[in-house]
Amino acid sequence: MRSLLLLTFANVKTFTRDRAALFWTLAFPLIFVVLFGSIFTGGQSRRDIGWADLDQSPASADLRAAFVAVPNVNLTEGSESALQAKMRSGGLYAVIVVPKGYGNALATGHGGDAARLVVYTDPTQQAQTASAIQLVQGVLAGVNQRISGQPPLVGFATQSIQTQNLSFISYLVPSILGMALMQLGLFSAIPLVADREKLILKRLSATPLRRWQLVGSNVLMRLLIAVVQTVIIIAVGSRLYGVQISGNIVLLAALVVLGSMAFIALGYVIASFARTEEAANGMTSVVQFPLMFLSGTFFPIDEMPDFLKAIARALPLTYLSDALRQVMVDGTPFAPLWVCFAVLGAFLVVCFAIAARFFRWQ
């Protein structure tokens, strides 16, 4: 028993001497308590909704006023086609169309199609769709209550702005692919640091092999794994869930290579500053989880507080996942495709420059 206690005490002392590993181990839970607390207790973000009034009657004006009175709702007026185009570019939460004859239908008490609003939603954003439907239902419940002595006259029907028959899993598969490529690159740091601790890198650098060959073989191996990951994820999504890949295969391949290279470079940056394998594990985890949860992979960016939205716009996984959704399933863009490529390219160059400057072989 005494030997066990002494050995345990020695292990604790060894662990506490590694300041980096100690910091990441203790700070990690606190960081995520604050992170998720901010996400789930933040105030509701503003909802920009398109408003196409085809009736232009006093009744439709009263209906508009009822929507404007809802907190955090901002109505953008325009034609139905223009608002749909703006929504496809990611500029609107939903589009509400008031049909012609709405006012007359309420005045006569006939209801029917003339008193049925059309609400355009986007299956890309499941949380936004549910929130928009809940909002419309709440407003129309109040409107129908004011029509005393009559059954509910005003209703609504939802329509998708997407022309393809796409389910939510169609938009989740590209996000999962982006996350897999991110993890593949980040976790390249751990074996690098382990090899440096064991002096394997030092011995390899003394061989006739050039350093760029050593690095290149590691990068090439991970790119091959990225290709296999991509094929498996797309095959499972297509075969089991009927995901339809509608984009350009060459463009998709370019995104997979660029995204993998960007995160492999980030893995080398971590390996440049982590002194031990334990520290590399902690640093990798503390980088990985914010990338997953703040890039729109699991939580919609529009539902986050403003300061977290600013962070999301600075994360490379946000642009990789967004570009994959655009190319693979024609998803509603968070940013134009060329911006996604530019951000990933710039991130790759910056990380490569940092790793080239600070990476140590021993």
Summary of the structure (lengths in Angstrom):
residues: 362
radius of gyration: 26.5
end to end distance: 38.6
largest distance: 91.6
contacts: 1151
relative contact order: 0.12
helix: 68%
strand: 8%
